[in-house]
Amino acid sequence: MQFMEEEHGEDALALMRSLKHAFDPNNILNPGKIFAW
């Protein structure tokens, strides 16, 4: 995740997290991969 933040920036990662949560609110698709909550 460290390199993703350096490459894309914090705002882009926040957007990716929100999209993941919007499409997978129960976190059943690839749980714990890239964006864990």
Biopython code that builds the backbone (N, CA, C, O; Angstrom):
import numpy as np
from Bio.PDB.StructureBuilder import StructureBuilder

atoms = [
    (1, "MET", "N", (0.822, -1.183, 0.000)),
    (1, "MET", "CA", (0.000, 0.000, 0.000)),
    (1, "MET", "C", (0.872, 1.255, 0.000)),
    (1, "MET", "O", (0.461, 2.302, -0.500)),
    (2, "GLN", "N", (2.056, 1.148, 0.553)),
    (2, "GLN", "CA", (2.963, 2.293, 0.619)),
    (2, "GLN", "C", (3.231, 2.850, -0.771)),
    (2, "GLN", "O", (3.180, 4.062, -0.976)),
    (3, "PHE", "N", (3.510, 1.988, -1.709)),
    (3, "PHE", "CA", (3.849, 2.458, -3.048)),
    (3, "PHE", "C", (2.631, 2.973, -3.796)),
    (3, "PHE", "O", (2.743, 3.883, -4.617)),
    (4, "MET", "N", (1.470, 2.398, -3.518)),
    (4, "MET", "CA", (0.256, 2.906, -4.157)),
    (4, "MET", "C", (0.011, 4.354, -3.749)),
    (4, "MET", "O", (-0.374, 5.180, -4.577)),
    (5, "GLU", "N", (0.233, 4.660, -2.474)),
    (5, "GLU", "CA", (0.023, 6.037, -2.017)),
    (5, "GLU", "C", (1.019, 6.986, -2.661)),
    (5, "GLU", "O", (0.668, 8.111, -3.018)),
    (6, "GLU", "N", (2.251, 6.542, -2.809)),
    (6, "GLU", "CA", (3.258, 7.381, -3.467)),
    (6, "GLU", "C", (2.926, 7.594, -4.937)),
    (6, "GLU", "O", (3.155, 8.673, -5.484)),
    (7, "GLU", "N", (2.385, 6.561, -5.573)),
    (7, "GLU", "CA", (2.100, 6.643, -7.004)),
    (7, "GLU", "C", (0.816, 7.413, -7.303)),
    (7, "GLU", "O", (0.779, 8.227, -8.226)),
    (8, "HIS", "N", (-0.233, 7.158, -6.527)),
    (8, "HIS", "CA", (-1.547, 7.724, -6.845)),
    (8, "HIS", "C", (-1.954, 8.894, -5.965)),
    (8, "HIS", "O", (-2.769, 9.719, -6.379)),
    (9, "GLY", "N", (-1.407, 8.982, -4.769)),
    (9, "GLY", "CA", (-1.773, 10.057, -3.848)),
    (9, "GLY", "C", (-2.890, 9.649, -2.903)),
    (9, "GLY", "O", (-3.653, 8.720, -3.168)),
    (10, "GLU", "N", (-2.961, 10.361, -1.807)),
    (10, "GLU", "CA", (-3.925, 10.033, -0.757)),
    (10, "GLU", "C", (-5.370, 10.220, -1.212)),
    (10, "GLU", "O", (-6.236, 9.426, -0.845)),
    (11, "ASP", "N", (-5.641, 11.247, -1.999)),
    (11, "ASP", "CA", (-7.008, 11.504, -2.470)),
    (11, "ASP", "C", (-7.511, 10.383, -3.368)),
    (11, "ASP", "O", (-8.666, 9.971, -3.259)),
    (12, "ALA", "N", (-6.658, 9.889, -4.251)),
    (12, "ALA", "CA", (-7.054, 8.803, -5.150)),
    (12, "ALA", "C", (-7.322, 7.527, -4.364)),
    (12, "ALA", "O", (-8.258, 6.792, -4.679)),
    (13, "LEU", "N", (-6.515, 7.257, -3.350)),
    (13, "LEU", "CA", (-6.740, 6.067, -2.534)),
    (13, "LEU", "C", (-8.039, 6.179, -1.747)),
    (13, "LEU", "O", (-8.745, 5.185, -1.576)),
    (14, "ALA", "N", (-8.357, 7.359, -1.273)),
    (14, "ALA", "CA", (-9.622, 7.562, -0.572)),
    (14, "ALA", "C", (-10.794, 7.307, -1.515)),
    (14, "ALA", "O", (-11.798, 6.718, -1.114)),
    (15, "LEU", "N", (-10.671, 7.743, -2.749)),
    (15, "LEU", "CA", (-11.706, 7.487, -3.745)),
    (15, "LEU", "C", (-11.838, 5.993, -4.017)),
    (15, "LEU", "O", (-12.953, 5.476, -4.094)),
    (16, "MET", "N", (-10.719, 5.297, -4.162)),
    (16, "MET", "CA", (-10.742, 3.848, -4.388)),
    (16, "MET", "C", (-11.411, 3.123, -3.224)),
    (16, "MET", "O", (-12.196, 2.197, -3.432)),
    (17, "ARG", "N", (-11.097, 3.546, -1.996)),
    (17, "ARG", "CA", (-11.719, 2.928, -0.819)),
    (17, "ARG", "C", (-13.232, 3.152, -0.826)),
    (17, "ARG", "O", (-13.999, 2.234, -0.533)),
    (18, "SER", "N", (-13.655, 4.356, -1.155)),
    (18, "SER", "CA", (-15.090, 4.646, -1.146)),
    (18, "SER", "C", (-15.816, 3.876, -2.243)),
    (18, "SER", "O", (-16.946, 3.432, -2.040)),
    (19, "LEU", "N", (-15.184, 3.714, -3.399)),
    (19, "LEU", "CA", (-15.794, 2.912, -4.463)),
    (19, "LEU", "C", (-15.893, 1.449, -4.055)),
    (19, "LEU", "O", (-16.914, 0.805, -4.297)),
    (20, "LYS", "N", (-14.845, 0.922, -3.441)),
    (20, "LYS", "CA", (-14.859, -0.464, -2.962)),
    (20, "LYS", "C", (-15.996, -0.648, -1.966)),
    (20, "LYS", "O", (-16.733, -1.632, -2.031)),
    (21, "HIS", "N", (-16.133, 0.297, -1.048)),
    (21, "HIS", "CA", (-17.188, 0.195, -0.045)),
    (21, "HIS", "C", (-18.577, 0.331, -0.679)),
    (21, "HIS", "O", (-19.521, -0.317, -0.229)),
    (22, "ALA", "N", (-18.710, 1.152, -1.702)),
    (22, "ALA", "CA", (-20.000, 1.339, -2.371)),
    (22, "ALA", "C", (-20.436, 0.078, -3.109)),
    (22, "ALA", "O", (-21.614, -0.280, -3.081)),
    (23, "PHE", "N", (-19.496, -0.599, -3.769)),
    (23, "PHE", "CA", (-19.833, -1.785, -4.549)),
    (23, "PHE", "C", (-19.790, -3.068, -3.731)),
    (23, "PHE", "O", (-20.357, -4.081, -4.142)),
    (24, "ASP", "N", (-19.126, -3.042, -2.577)),
    (24, "ASP", "CA", (-18.982, -4.236, -1.744)),
    (24, "ASP", "C", (-19.104, -3.852, -0.268)),
    (24, "ASP", "O", (-18.128, -3.950, 0.475)),
    (25, "PRO", "N", (-20.287, -3.418, 0.161)),
    (25, "PRO", "CA", (-20.440, -2.933, 1.536)),
    (25, "PRO", "C", (-20.203, -4.000, 2.597)),
    (25, "PRO", "O", (-19.841, -3.671, 3.727)),
    (26, "ASN", "N", (-20.398, -5.264, 2.257)),
    (26, "ASN", "CA", (-20.187, -6.341, 3.224)),
    (26, "ASN", "C", (-18.774, -6.902, 3.175)),
    (26, "ASN", "O", (-18.445, -7.824, 3.921)),
    (27, "ASN", "N", (-17.939, -6.354, 2.305)),
    (27, "ASN", "CA", (-16.536, -6.757, 2.180)),
    (27, "ASN", "C", (-16.382, -8.262, 1.947)),
    (27, "ASN", "O", (-15.560, -8.918, 2.587)),
    (28, "ILE", "N", (-17.183, -8.797, 1.022)),
    (28, "ILE", "CA", (-17.105, -10.231, 0.740)),
    (28, "ILE", "C", (-16.267, -10.536, -0.501)),
    (28, "ILE", "O", (-15.867, -11.682, -0.710)),
    (29, "LEU", "N", (-16.003, -9.532, -1.318)),
    (29, "LEU", "CA", (-15.184, -9.732, -2.507)),
    (29, "LEU", "C", (-13.730, -9.419, -2.169)),
    (29, "LEU", "O", (-13.388, -8.270, -1.890)),
    (30, "ASN", "N", (-12.887, -10.426, -2.192)),
    (30, "ASN", "CA", (-11.464, -10.284, -1.846)),
    (30, "ASN", "C", (-11.258, -9.578, -0.507)),
    (30, "ASN", "O", (-10.604, -8.537, -0.450)),
    (31, "PRO", "N", (-11.811, -10.137, 0.565)),
    (31, "PRO", "CA", (-11.663, -9.483, 1.874)),
    (31, "PRO", "C", (-10.201, -9.369, 2.286)),
    (31, "PRO", "O", (-9.433, -10.322, 2.158)),
    (32, "GLY", "N", (-9.830, -8.205, 2.778)),
    (32, "GLY", "CA", (-8.474, -7.981, 3.264)),
    (32, "GLY", "C", (-7.448, -7.698, 2.187)),
    (32, "GLY", "O", (-6.272, -7.516, 2.500)),
    (33, "LYS", "N", (-7.852, -7.657, 0.942)),
    (33, "LYS", "CA", (-6.926, -7.371, -0.152)),
    (33, "LYS", "C", (-6.943, -5.884, -0.458)),
    (33, "LYS", "O", (-8.013, -5.294, -0.606)),
    (34, "ILE", "N", (-5.804, -5.292, -0.551)),
    (34, "ILE", "CA", (-5.576, -3.881, -0.862)),
    (34, "ILE", "C", (-6.262, -2.953, 0.140)),
    (34, "ILE", "O", (-5.576, -2.225, 0.857)),
    (35, "PHE", "N", (-7.589, -2.957, 0.209)),
    (35, "PHE", "CA", (-8.303, -2.064, 1.114)),
    (35, "PHE", "C", (-9.041, -2.886, 2.152)),
    (35, "PHE", "O", (-10.077, -3.483, 1.858)),
    (36, "ALA", "N", (-8.522, -2.917, 3.337)),
    (36, "ALA", "CA", (-9.188, -3.637, 4.424)),
    (36, "ALA", "C", (-9.838, -2.636, 5.364)),
    (36, "ALA", "O", (-9.303, -1.552, 5.597)),
    (37, "TRP", "N", (-10.981, -3.000, 5.896)),
    (37, "TRP", "CA", (-11.574, -2.175, 6.940)),
    (37, "TRP", "C", (-12.098, -3.035, 8.026)),
    (37, "TRP", "O", (-12.641, -2.528, 9.008)),
]
sb = StructureBuilder()
sb.init_structure("model")
sb.init_model(0)
sb.init_chain("A")
sb.init_seg("    ")
for serial, (resi, resn, name, xyz) in enumerate(atoms, 1):
    if name == "N":
        sb.init_residue(resn, " ", resi, " ")
    sb.init_atom(name, np.array(xyz, "f"), 0.0, 1.0, " ", f" {name:<3s}", serial, name[0])
structure = sb.get_structure()
